[in-house]
């Protein structure tokens, strides 16, 4: 990890906004398995359409969902 990594903060934002996983799945048009992967930070390839839907559903910006962490 000499370049650092991208921290996925979907779960933090979901809790901050007080929205259940079921409601977020519905609002962002995601399957529960897909949302769980984002919430646990287990995604390898980020789908920009999914991020856009999450931003819209959570009424936040991309900076609220992703963070670059250097070494």
ABEGO torsion letter per residue (X at the ends): XAAEBBBBAAAAAAAAAGBBAAAAAAAAGBBAAAAAAAAAGABABBBAAAAAAAAAAAGBBAAAABBBBBX
